[in-house]
Amino acid sequence: MNRSEEDLHRHEIAFRGLEIFEKRSQHKIVICGAGALGSNLLNVIARQGFTSLSLIDMDKVESHNVANQLFGKSDVGSAKVRACANKMFRELGVKIEPIFKELKQNNTIKLFKKASLIVDTFDNFESRKIVKDHCLDLPCVHAGMSDDGFSEIKWNSDYKIPETEVEQNDVCEYPLAVNLVHFTVCLLAEAIIRFIDLGQKINFDFTLTDLKVTSRPI
């Protein structure tokens, strides 16, 4: 790490320690989904020393995404993964691998290759099931939100996919507080950090109405 990079991250380094901070760049993290959770998570962990990052999504930015996702009005119509990659390089000098593809049963092995951690932030049943099924032998953490102000972060062994009829509702159509998104992203980022830095796996539940966080190591 050169002096300018160390100065850029000096607050995080002071809190975590330089040795742990530098360790993070050695771990490849694959984020599945570039929506409200995935795009904002990318922004957070890229600022915390994680520089080997891949982002998988095949959606393009729509105008209603701007309110609770990482994008601006100028990104509307662009591929989400490319808009995120451009922003991270422009603002931080971090090169993200944008994967503008649909995750399928037959391409997970290739897309998850050499990953230290898979992070599932998809908002649909089929994609979540593919991730869960293909991460039996890979570290994987899932994060999701509901329209009643609840979110959960669960490691693959403890994760249960929501019922099809509930999960199929378009997350962009139901009520969703921006604060819930950011609380969830911060807890997810901390779950990732605890795993990479300390080897810990911690599940979290969060409710916005009473600001209650429940954590459980596994």
LOPABA-667477 format. One record per atom (N, C-alpha, C): residue number from 0; residue in one letter; x, z, y. Coordinates in Angstrom, 1 decimal. Example, Ala and Ser with C-alpha at 12.3 -4.5 7.8 and 13.67 -1.06 7.14 Angstrom:
seq;type;u;w;v
0;A;13.2;7.8;-5.7
0;A;12.3;7.8;-4.5
0;A;13.2;7.8;-3.3
1;S;12.8;7.1;-2.2
1;S;13.7;7.1;-1.1
1;S;12.9;7.9;0.0
% end
This chain:
seq;type;u;w;v
0;M;0.8;0.0;-1.2
0;M;0.0;0.0;0.0
0;M;0.9;0.0;1.2
1;N;0.6;-1.0;2.2
1;N;1.4;-1.0;3.4
1;N;0.9;0.0;4.4
2;R;1.6;0.1;5.5
2;R;1.3;1.1;6.5
2;R;-0.1;0.9;7.2
3;S;-0.4;-0.4;7.4
3;S;-1.7;-0.7;8.0
3;S;-2.9;-0.4;7.1
4;E;-2.7;-0.6;5.8
4;E;-3.8;-0.3;4.9
4;E;-3.9;1.2;4.7
5;E;-2.8;1.9;4.7
5;E;-2.9;3.4;4.6
5;E;-3.5;3.9;5.9
6;D;-3.3;3.4;7.0
6;D;-3.9;3.8;8.3
6;D;-5.4;3.5;8.3
7;L;-5.8;2.4;7.7
7;L;-7.2;2.0;7.6
7;L;-8.0;3.0;6.8
8;H;-7.4;3.5;5.8
8;H;-8.1;4.4;4.8
8;H;-7.7;5.9;5.0
9;R;-7.1;6.2;6.1
9;R;-6.4;7.5;6.1
9;R;-7.4;8.7;5.9
10;H;-8.7;8.6;6.3
10;H;-9.6;9.7;6.1
10;H;-9.9;9.9;4.7
11;E;-10.1;8.8;4.0
11;E;-10.4;8.9;2.5
11;E;-9.2;9.4;1.8
12;I;-8.0;8.9;2.2
12;I;-6.8;9.4;1.5
12;I;-6.5;10.8;1.8
13;A;-6.8;11.3;3.0
13;A;-6.6;12.7;3.3
13;A;-7.5;13.6;2.5
14;F;-8.7;13.1;2.2
14;F;-9.7;13.9;1.4
14;F;-9.4;13.8;-0.1
15;R;-9.0;12.6;-0.6
15;R;-8.9;12.5;-2.1
15;R;-7.4;12.6;-2.5
16;G;-6.5;12.3;-1.7
16;G;-5.1;12.2;-2.1
16;G;-4.6;10.8;-2.3
17;L;-3.4;10.5;-1.9
17;L;-2.9;9.1;-1.9
17;L;-2.8;8.6;-3.4
18;E;-2.3;9.4;-4.3
18;E;-2.1;9.0;-5.7
18;E;-3.5;8.6;-6.3
19;I;-4.5;9.4;-6.1
19;I;-5.8;9.0;-6.7
19;I;-6.4;7.8;-6.0
20;F;-6.2;7.7;-4.6
20;F;-6.7;6.6;-3.9
20;F;-6.1;5.3;-4.4
21;E;-4.8;5.3;-4.6
21;E;-4.1;4.1;-5.1
21;E;-4.5;3.7;-6.5
22;K;-4.9;4.7;-7.3
22;K;-5.3;4.4;-8.7
22;K;-6.5;3.5;-8.7
23;R;-7.4;3.7;-7.7
23;R;-8.7;3.0;-7.8
23;R;-8.5;1.5;-7.8
24;S;-7.5;0.9;-7.1
24;S;-7.3;-0.5;-7.0
24;S;-7.0;-1.1;-8.4
25;Q;-6.6;-0.3;-9.3
25;Q;-6.2;-0.8;-10.7
25;Q;-7.4;-0.9;-11.6
26;H;-8.5;-0.5;-11.2
26;H;-9.7;-0.6;-12.0
26;H;-10.7;-1.7;-11.6
27;K;-11.0;-2.5;-12.5
27;K;-12.0;-3.6;-12.2
27;K;-13.4;-3.0;-12.4
28;I;-14.2;-3.2;-11.3
28;I;-15.6;-2.8;-11.4
28;I;-16.5;-4.0;-11.2
29;V;-17.5;-4.2;-12.1
29;V;-18.4;-5.3;-12.0
29;V;-19.8;-4.7;-11.6
30;I;-20.2;-5.2;-10.5
30;I;-21.5;-4.8;-9.9
30;I;-22.6;-5.8;-10.3
31;C;-23.6;-5.5;-11.0
31;C;-24.7;-6.4;-11.4
31;C;-25.8;-6.2;-10.4
32;G;-26.1;-7.2;-9.6
32;G;-27.1;-7.2;-8.6
32;G;-26.6;-7.0;-7.2
33;A;-27.0;-7.9;-6.3
33;A;-26.6;-7.8;-4.9
33;A;-27.7;-7.5;-3.9
34;G;-28.7;-6.7;-4.4
34;G;-29.8;-6.4;-3.6
34;G;-29.5;-5.1;-2.7
35;A;-30.6;-4.3;-2.6
35;A;-30.5;-3.2;-1.7
35;A;-29.4;-2.2;-2.2
36;L;-29.3;-1.9;-3.5
36;L;-28.3;-1.0;-4.0
36;L;-27.0;-1.7;-4.1
37;G;-26.9;-2.9;-4.8
37;G;-25.7;-3.5;-5.1
37;G;-24.9;-3.9;-3.8
38;S;-25.5;-4.5;-2.9
38;S;-24.8;-5.0;-1.7
38;S;-24.3;-3.8;-0.9
39;N;-25.1;-2.7;-0.7
39;N;-24.6;-1.6;0.1
39;N;-23.6;-0.8;-0.7
40;L;-23.7;-0.7;-2.0
40;L;-22.6;-0.1;-2.8
40;L;-21.3;-0.8;-2.7
41;L;-21.3;-2.1;-2.7
41;L;-20.1;-2.9;-2.5
41;L;-19.4;-2.5;-1.2
42;N;-20.2;-2.4;-0.2
42;N;-19.6;-2.0;1.1
42;N;-19.0;-0.6;1.1
43;V;-19.6;0.3;0.4
43;V;-19.1;1.7;0.4
43;V;-17.8;1.8;-0.4
44;I;-17.8;1.3;-1.7
44;I;-16.7;1.5;-2.5
44;I;-15.5;0.6;-2.1
45;A;-15.7;-0.5;-1.5
45;A;-14.6;-1.4;-1.0
45;A;-13.9;-0.6;0.1
46;R;-14.5;0.3;0.8
46;R;-13.9;1.1;1.9
46;R;-13.3;2.4;1.3
47;Q;-13.4;2.5;0.0
47;Q;-12.8;3.7;-0.6
47;Q;-11.7;3.4;-1.6
48;G;-11.1;2.2;-1.5
48;G;-9.9;1.8;-2.2
48;G;-10.2;1.0;-3.5
49;F;-11.4;0.7;-3.8
49;F;-11.7;-0.2;-4.9
49;F;-11.6;-1.7;-4.4
50;T;-10.6;-2.4;-4.9
50;T;-10.4;-3.7;-4.4
50;T;-10.5;-4.8;-5.5
51;S;-10.6;-4.4;-6.8
51;S;-10.8;-5.3;-7.9
51;S;-12.3;-5.3;-8.2
52;L;-13.1;-6.1;-7.5
52;L;-14.6;-6.0;-7.6
52;L;-15.2;-7.4;-7.8
53;S;-16.1;-7.4;-8.8
53;S;-16.9;-8.6;-9.0
53;S;-18.4;-8.3;-8.7
54;L;-19.1;-9.3;-8.2
54;L;-20.5;-9.1;-7.9
54;L;-21.3;-10.2;-8.5
55;I;-22.3;-9.9;-9.3
55;I;-23.1;-10.9;-10.0
55;I;-24.5;-10.9;-9.5
56;D;-25.0;-12.1;-9.1
56;D;-26.3;-12.3;-8.6
56;D;-26.6;-13.7;-8.4
57;M;-27.8;-14.2;-8.6
57;M;-28.1;-15.6;-8.3
57;M;-29.1;-15.8;-7.3
58;D;-29.4;-14.8;-6.5
58;D;-30.4;-14.9;-5.4
58;D;-29.8;-15.3;-4.1
59;K;-30.6;-15.8;-3.3
59;K;-30.2;-16.1;-1.9
59;K;-30.8;-15.1;-0.9
60;V;-30.2;-14.9;0.2
60;V;-30.7;-14.0;1.2
60;V;-32.0;-14.5;1.8
61;E;-33.0;-13.7;1.9
61;E;-34.3;-14.0;2.5
61;E;-34.4;-13.0;3.7
62;S;-35.3;-13.4;4.7
62;S;-35.4;-12.6;5.9
62;S;-35.8;-11.2;5.7
63;H;-36.6;-10.9;4.7
63;H;-37.0;-9.5;4.4
63;H;-35.9;-8.7;3.8
64;N;-34.8;-9.3;3.4
64;N;-33.7;-8.6;2.8
64;N;-32.8;-7.9;3.9
65;V;-32.9;-8.4;5.1
65;V;-32.0;-7.9;6.2
65;V;-32.2;-6.4;6.5
66;A;-33.4;-5.9;6.4
66;A;-33.7;-4.5;6.8
66;A;-33.0;-3.5;5.9
67;N;-32.9;-3.7;4.6
67;N;-32.4;-2.7;3.7
67;N;-31.2;-3.1;2.8
68;Q;-30.7;-4.3;3.1
68;Q;-29.5;-4.8;2.4
68;Q;-28.4;-5.1;3.4
69;L;-27.3;-5.5;2.9
69;L;-26.0;-5.5;3.7
69;L;-26.1;-6.7;4.7
70;F;-27.0;-7.6;4.6
70;F;-27.0;-8.9;5.3
70;F;-27.6;-8.8;6.7
71;G;-27.2;-9.9;7.5
71;G;-27.7;-10.0;8.8
71;G;-28.5;-11.3;8.9
72;K;-29.1;-11.5;10.0
72;K;-30.0;-12.7;10.2
72;K;-29.2;-14.0;9.9
73;S;-28.0;-14.0;10.2
73;S;-27.2;-15.3;10.1
73;S;-26.9;-15.6;8.6
74;D;-27.2;-14.6;7.7
74;D;-26.9;-14.8;6.3
74;D;-28.1;-15.4;5.5
75;V;-29.3;-15.5;6.2
75;V;-30.5;-15.9;5.5
75;V;-30.3;-17.4;5.0
76;G;-30.6;-17.6;3.7
76;G;-30.4;-18.9;3.1
76;G;-29.1;-19.0;2.3
77;S;-28.2;-18.0;2.5
77;S;-26.9;-18.0;1.8
77;S;-27.0;-17.3;0.5
78;A;-26.1;-17.6;-0.4
78;A;-26.1;-16.9;-1.7
78;A;-25.6;-15.4;-1.4
79;K;-26.3;-14.5;-1.9
79;K;-26.0;-13.1;-1.6
79;K;-24.6;-12.7;-2.0
80;V;-24.1;-13.1;-3.1
80;V;-22.8;-12.8;-3.5
80;V;-21.7;-13.3;-2.6
81;R;-22.0;-14.6;-2.1
81;R;-21.0;-15.2;-1.2
81;R;-21.0;-14.5;0.2
82;A;-22.2;-14.2;0.6
82;A;-22.4;-13.5;1.9
82;A;-21.6;-12.2;1.9
83;C;-21.8;-11.4;0.8
83;C;-21.1;-10.1;0.6
83;C;-19.6;-10.3;0.6
84;A;-19.1;-11.3;-0.2
84;A;-17.7;-11.6;-0.3
84;A;-17.1;-11.9;1.1
85;N;-17.8;-12.8;1.8
85;N;-17.3;-13.2;3.1
85;N;-17.2;-12.0;4.1
86;K;-18.2;-11.1;4.0
86;K;-18.2;-9.9;4.9
86;K;-17.1;-9.0;4.6
87;M;-16.9;-8.7;3.3
87;M;-15.8;-7.8;2.9
87;M;-14.4;-8.3;3.2
88;F;-14.2;-9.6;3.1
88;F;-12.9;-10.2;3.5
88;F;-12.7;-10.2;5.0
89;R;-13.8;-10.5;5.7
89;R;-13.7;-10.6;7.1
89;R;-13.5;-9.2;7.7
90;E;-14.1;-8.2;7.2
90;E;-14.1;-6.9;7.8
90;E;-12.9;-6.0;7.2
91;L;-12.6;-6.2;6.0
91;L;-11.6;-5.3;5.3
91;L;-10.4;-6.0;4.7
92;G;-10.5;-7.3;4.6
92;G;-9.4;-8.0;4.0
92;G;-9.5;-7.9;2.5
93;V;-10.6;-7.5;1.9
93;V;-10.7;-7.3;0.5
93;V;-11.4;-8.5;-0.1
94;K;-10.8;-9.1;-1.2
94;K;-11.3;-10.3;-1.8
94;K;-12.2;-9.9;-3.0
95;I;-13.5;-10.2;-2.8
95;I;-14.4;-9.9;-3.9
95;I;-14.6;-11.2;-4.7
96;E;-14.8;-11.0;-6.0
96;E;-15.2;-12.2;-6.8
96;E;-16.7;-12.4;-6.8
97;P;-17.2;-13.4;-6.1
97;P;-18.6;-13.6;-6.1
97;P;-19.0;-14.5;-7.3
98;I;-20.0;-14.0;-8.1
98;I;-20.4;-14.7;-9.3
98;I;-21.9;-15.1;-9.1
99;F;-22.1;-16.3;-8.7
99;F;-23.4;-16.8;-8.4
99;F;-24.0;-17.4;-9.7
100;K;-24.4;-16.5;-10.6
100;K;-24.9;-16.9;-11.9
100;K;-25.9;-15.9;-12.4
101;E;-26.8;-16.4;-13.2
101;E;-27.8;-15.5;-13.9
101;E;-27.1;-14.8;-15.1
102;L;-27.2;-13.5;-15.2
102;L;-26.7;-12.8;-16.3
102;L;-27.6;-13.1;-17.5
103;K;-26.9;-13.6;-18.6
103;K;-27.7;-13.9;-19.8
103;K;-27.0;-13.3;-21.0
104;Q;-27.7;-13.4;-22.2
104;Q;-27.2;-12.8;-23.4
104;Q;-25.8;-13.4;-23.8
105;N;-25.7;-14.7;-23.5
105;N;-24.5;-15.5;-23.9
105;N;-23.3;-15.5;-23.0
106;N;-23.4;-14.8;-21.8
106;N;-22.3;-14.9;-20.9
106;N;-21.8;-13.5;-20.5
107;T;-22.4;-12.4;-21.0
107;T;-21.9;-11.1;-20.7
107;T;-20.5;-10.8;-21.0
108;I;-20.1;-11.2;-22.2
108;I;-18.7;-10.9;-22.7
108;I;-17.7;-11.5;-21.7
109;K;-18.0;-12.7;-21.3
109;K;-17.0;-13.4;-20.3
109;K;-17.1;-12.7;-18.9
110;L;-18.3;-12.4;-18.5
110;L;-18.4;-11.8;-17.1
110;L;-18.0;-10.3;-17.1
111;F;-18.0;-9.6;-18.2
111;F;-17.6;-8.2;-18.2
111;F;-16.2;-8.0;-18.7
112;K;-15.5;-9.1;-18.9
112;K;-14.1;-9.0;-19.5
112;K;-13.2;-8.2;-18.6
113;K;-12.5;-7.3;-19.2
113;K;-11.5;-6.5;-18.6
113;K;-12.0;-5.5;-17.6
114;A;-13.3;-5.2;-17.6
114;A;-13.9;-4.3;-16.6
114;A;-13.7;-2.9;-17.1
115;S;-13.3;-2.0;-16.1
115;S;-13.2;-0.6;-16.3
115;S;-14.6;0.1;-16.3
116;L;-15.5;-0.6;-15.5
116;L;-16.9;0.0;-15.4
116;L;-17.8;-1.1;-15.0
117;I;-19.0;-1.1;-15.6
117;I;-20.1;-2.0;-15.2
117;I;-21.1;-1.1;-14.5
118;V;-21.6;-1.6;-13.4
118;V;-22.6;-0.9;-12.5
118;V;-23.9;-1.8;-12.5
119;D;-25.0;-1.3;-13.0
119;D;-26.2;-2.0;-13.0
119;D;-27.1;-1.6;-11.9
120;T;-27.4;-2.5;-10.9
120;T;-28.3;-2.2;-9.9
120;T;-29.4;-3.3;-9.8
121;F;-29.6;-4.0;-10.9
121;F;-30.6;-5.0;-11.0
121;F;-32.0;-4.4;-10.8
122;D;-33.0;-5.2;-10.3
122;D;-34.3;-4.8;-10.0
122;D;-35.3;-5.4;-11.0
123;N;-34.9;-5.9;-12.2
123;N;-35.8;-6.5;-13.1
123;N;-35.5;-6.0;-14.5
124;F;-36.6;-6.0;-15.3
124;F;-36.5;-5.4;-16.7
124;F;-35.5;-6.2;-17.6
125;E;-35.6;-7.5;-17.6
125;E;-34.8;-8.3;-18.5
125;E;-33.3;-8.2;-18.2
126;S;-32.9;-8.2;-17.0
126;S;-31.5;-8.1;-16.7
126;S;-31.0;-6.7;-17.0
127;R;-31.7;-5.7;-16.7
127;R;-31.3;-4.3;-17.1
127;R;-31.1;-4.2;-18.6
128;K;-32.0;-4.8;-19.3
128;K;-31.9;-4.7;-20.8
128;K;-30.7;-5.4;-21.3
129;I;-30.4;-6.5;-20.7
129;I;-29.1;-7.2;-21.1
129;I;-27.9;-6.4;-20.9
130;V;-27.9;-5.7;-19.7
130;V;-26.7;-4.9;-19.4
130;V;-26.6;-3.7;-20.3
131;K;-27.7;-3.0;-20.6
131;K;-27.7;-1.9;-21.5
131;K;-27.3;-2.3;-22.9
132;D;-27.8;-3.4;-23.4
132;D;-27.5;-3.8;-24.8
132;D;-26.1;-4.2;-24.9
133;H;-25.5;-4.7;-23.9
133;H;-24.1;-5.2;-24.0
133;H;-23.1;-4.2;-23.5
134;C;-23.5;-3.0;-23.2
134;C;-22.5;-2.0;-22.8
134;C;-22.5;-0.8;-23.7
135;L;-22.7;-1.1;-25.0
135;L;-22.7;0.0;-26.0
135;L;-21.2;0.5;-26.1
136;D;-20.3;-0.4;-25.9
136;D;-18.9;0.0;-26.0
136;D;-18.1;-0.1;-24.7
137;L;-18.8;-0.3;-23.6
137;L;-18.2;-0.3;-22.3
137;L;-18.8;0.8;-21.4
138;P;-18.0;1.4;-20.5
138;P;-18.6;2.3;-19.6
138;P;-19.5;1.6;-18.6
139;C;-20.7;2.2;-18.5
139;C;-21.8;1.6;-17.7
139;C;-22.7;2.6;-17.1
140;V;-23.0;2.4;-15.8
140;V;-23.9;3.3;-15.1
140;V;-25.0;2.5;-14.5
141;H;-26.2;3.0;-14.6
141;H;-27.4;2.3;-14.0
141;H;-28.0;3.1;-12.8
142;A;-28.5;2.4;-11.9
142;A;-29.1;3.0;-10.7
142;A;-30.4;2.3;-10.4
143;G;-31.4;3.0;-10.1
143;G;-32.7;2.4;-9.7
143;G;-33.5;3.3;-8.8
144;M;-34.5;2.7;-8.2
144;M;-35.4;3.4;-7.2
144;M;-36.9;3.1;-7.6
145;S;-37.8;4.0;-7.1
145;S;-39.2;3.7;-7.3
145;S;-39.9;3.8;-5.9
146;D;-41.1;3.4;-5.9
146;D;-41.9;3.3;-4.6
146;D;-42.4;4.6;-4.2
147;D;-42.1;5.7;-4.9
147;D;-42.6;7.0;-4.5
147;D;-41.4;7.9;-4.0
148;G;-40.3;7.3;-3.6
148;G;-39.2;8.0;-3.1
148;G;-38.3;8.7;-4.1
149;F;-38.3;8.2;-5.3
149;F;-37.4;8.7;-6.3
149;F;-36.3;7.7;-6.7
150;S;-35.1;8.2;-7.0
150;S;-34.1;7.4;-7.6
150;S;-33.3;8.1;-8.7
151;E;-32.7;7.4;-9.5
151;E;-32.0;7.9;-10.6
151;E;-30.7;7.2;-10.8
152;I;-29.7;7.9;-11.3
152;I;-28.4;7.3;-11.6
152;I;-28.1;7.8;-13.0
153;K;-28.0;6.9;-14.0
153;K;-27.9;7.4;-15.4
153;K;-26.8;6.6;-16.1
154;W;-26.0;7.2;-16.9
154;W;-25.0;6.5;-17.7
154;W;-25.7;5.9;-18.9
155;N;-25.1;4.9;-19.5
155;N;-25.8;4.1;-20.4
155;N;-26.4;4.8;-21.6
156;S;-25.7;5.8;-22.1
156;S;-26.2;6.6;-23.3
156;S;-27.5;7.4;-23.0
157;D;-27.7;7.7;-21.7
157;D;-28.9;8.5;-21.3
157;D;-29.9;7.6;-20.6
158;Y;-29.7;6.3;-20.4
158;Y;-30.6;5.5;-19.6
158;Y;-31.7;4.9;-20.4
159;K;-32.9;5.1;-19.9
159;K;-34.1;4.5;-20.5
159;K;-34.7;3.5;-19.6
160;I;-34.8;2.2;-20.0
160;I;-35.3;1.2;-19.2
160;I;-36.8;1.4;-18.9
161;P;-37.2;1.4;-17.6
161;P;-38.6;1.6;-17.3
161;P;-39.5;0.6;-18.0
162;E;-40.8;0.9;-18.2
162;E;-41.8;0.1;-18.8
162;E;-41.8;-1.3;-18.1
163;T;-42.1;-2.3;-18.8
163;T;-42.0;-3.7;-18.3
163;T;-43.0;-3.8;-17.1
164;E;-44.2;-3.3;-17.2
164;E;-45.2;-3.6;-16.2
164;E;-44.8;-2.9;-14.9
165;V;-44.0;-1.8;-15.0
165;V;-43.6;-1.1;-13.8
165;V;-42.4;-1.8;-13.2
166;E;-41.5;-2.1;-14.0
166;E;-40.2;-2.7;-13.5
166;E;-40.4;-4.1;-13.0
167;Q;-41.4;-4.8;-13.4
167;Q;-41.5;-6.2;-13.0
167;Q;-42.0;-6.3;-11.6
168;N;-42.5;-5.3;-11.0
168;N;-43.0;-5.4;-9.6
168;N;-41.8;-5.7;-8.7
169;D;-41.9;-6.6;-7.8
169;D;-40.8;-7.0;-6.9
169;D;-40.5;-5.9;-6.0
170;V;-39.2;-5.4;-6.1
170;V;-38.8;-4.3;-5.3
170;V;-38.9;-4.6;-3.8
171;C;-38.9;-5.9;-3.5
171;C;-39.0;-6.2;-2.0
171;C;-40.4;-6.1;-1.5
172;E;-41.4;-6.0;-2.5
172;E;-42.8;-5.9;-2.1
172;E;-43.3;-4.5;-1.9
173;Y;-42.8;-3.5;-2.6
173;Y;-43.3;-2.2;-2.5
173;Y;-42.7;-1.4;-1.4
174;P;-43.3;-0.3;-1.0
174;P;-42.7;0.5;0.1
174;P;-41.4;1.0;-0.3
175;L;-40.4;0.9;0.6
175;L;-39.0;1.3;0.2
175;L;-38.4;1.8;1.5
176;A;-38.1;3.1;1.5
176;A;-37.4;3.7;2.7
176;A;-35.9;3.3;2.7
177;V;-35.4;2.9;3.8
177;V;-34.0;2.6;3.9
177;V;-33.1;3.8;3.6
178;N;-33.6;5.0;4.0
178;N;-32.9;6.3;3.7
178;N;-32.7;6.5;2.2
179;L;-33.8;6.1;1.4
179;L;-33.7;6.3;0.0
179;L;-32.6;5.4;-0.6
180;V;-32.5;4.2;0.0
180;V;-31.4;3.2;-0.4
180;V;-30.1;3.9;-0.2
181;H;-29.8;4.4;1.0
181;H;-28.5;4.9;1.3
181;H;-28.2;6.2;0.6
182;F;-29.1;7.1;0.4
182;F;-28.9;8.3;-0.4
182;F;-28.5;7.9;-1.8
183;T;-29.2;6.9;-2.4
183;T;-28.9;6.5;-3.7
183;T;-27.6;5.9;-3.9
184;V;-27.2;5.0;-2.9
184;V;-25.9;4.4;-2.9
184;V;-24.8;5.4;-2.8
185;C;-24.9;6.4;-2.0
185;C;-23.9;7.4;-1.8
185;C;-23.7;8.2;-3.1
186;L;-24.8;8.6;-3.8
186;L;-24.7;9.3;-5.1
186;L;-24.1;8.4;-6.1
187;L;-24.5;7.1;-6.1
187;L;-23.9;6.2;-7.1
187;L;-22.4;6.0;-6.9
188;A;-22.0;5.9;-5.6
188;A;-20.6;5.8;-5.3
188;A;-19.8;7.0;-5.8
189;E;-20.4;8.2;-5.6
189;E;-19.8;9.4;-6.0
189;E;-19.7;9.5;-7.6
190;A;-20.7;9.0;-8.3
190;A;-20.7;8.9;-9.7
190;A;-19.5;8.0;-10.2
191;I;-19.3;6.9;-9.5
191;I;-18.2;6.0;-9.8
191;I;-16.9;6.7;-9.6
192;I;-16.8;7.3;-8.5
192;I;-15.5;8.0;-8.1
192;I;-15.2;9.1;-9.1
193;R;-16.2;9.9;-9.5
193;R;-15.9;11.0;-10.4
193;R;-15.5;10.4;-11.8
194;F;-16.0;9.3;-12.2
194;F;-15.6;8.7;-13.4
194;F;-14.2;8.1;-13.3
195;I;-13.9;7.3;-12.3
195;I;-12.6;6.6;-12.2
195;I;-11.5;7.7;-11.9
196;D;-11.8;8.6;-11.0
196;D;-10.7;9.5;-10.6
196;D;-10.5;10.6;-11.6
197;L;-11.6;11.1;-12.2
197;L;-11.5;12.3;-13.0
197;L;-12.0;12.2;-14.5
198;G;-12.5;11.0;-14.8
198;G;-13.0;10.8;-16.2
198;G;-14.3;11.5;-16.5
199;Q;-15.1;11.9;-15.4
199;Q;-16.3;12.6;-15.6
199;Q;-17.5;11.6;-15.6
200;K;-18.5;11.8;-16.4
200;K;-19.8;11.1;-16.3
200;K;-20.9;12.1;-15.9
201;I;-21.5;11.8;-14.7
201;I;-22.5;12.7;-14.2
201;I;-23.8;11.9;-13.9
202;N;-24.9;12.3;-14.4
202;N;-26.2;11.7;-14.0
202;N;-26.8;12.4;-12.8
203;F;-27.5;11.6;-12.0
203;F;-28.1;12.2;-10.8
203;F;-29.6;11.7;-10.7
204;D;-30.5;12.7;-10.3
204;D;-31.8;12.3;-9.8
204;D;-31.9;12.8;-8.4
205;F;-32.7;12.0;-7.6
205;F;-32.9;12.3;-6.2
205;F;-34.3;12.0;-5.8
206;T;-34.9;12.9;-5.0
206;T;-36.2;12.7;-4.4
206;T;-36.1;12.9;-2.9
207;L;-36.6;11.9;-2.2
207;L;-36.5;11.8;-0.8
207;L;-37.4;12.8;-0.1
208;T;-38.6;13.1;-0.6
208;T;-39.5;14.0;0.1
208;T;-39.0;15.4;0.3
209;D;-38.3;15.9;-0.7
209;D;-37.7;17.2;-0.5
209;D;-36.2;17.3;-0.5
210;L;-35.6;16.1;-0.4
210;L;-34.1;15.9;-0.4
210;L;-33.4;16.7;-1.5
211;K;-34.0;16.7;-2.7
211;K;-33.5;17.4;-3.8
211;K;-32.6;16.5;-4.7
212;V;-31.4;17.0;-5.0
212;V;-30.5;16.3;-5.9
212;V;-30.3;17.1;-7.1
213;T;-30.5;16.5;-8.3
213;T;-30.2;17.2;-9.5
213;T;-29.1;16.4;-10.2
214;S;-28.1;17.1;-10.6
214;S;-26.9;16.5;-11.3
214;S;-26.7;17.1;-12.7
215;R;-26.3;16.3;-13.6
215;R;-26.0;16.8;-15.0
215;R;-24.9;16.0;-15.6
216;P;-23.8;16.7;-15.8
216;P;-22.6;16.1;-16.5
216;P;-23.0;15.8;-18.0
217;I;-22.4;14.7;-18.5
217;I;-22.7;14.4;-19.9
217;I;-21.4;14.4;-20.7
% end
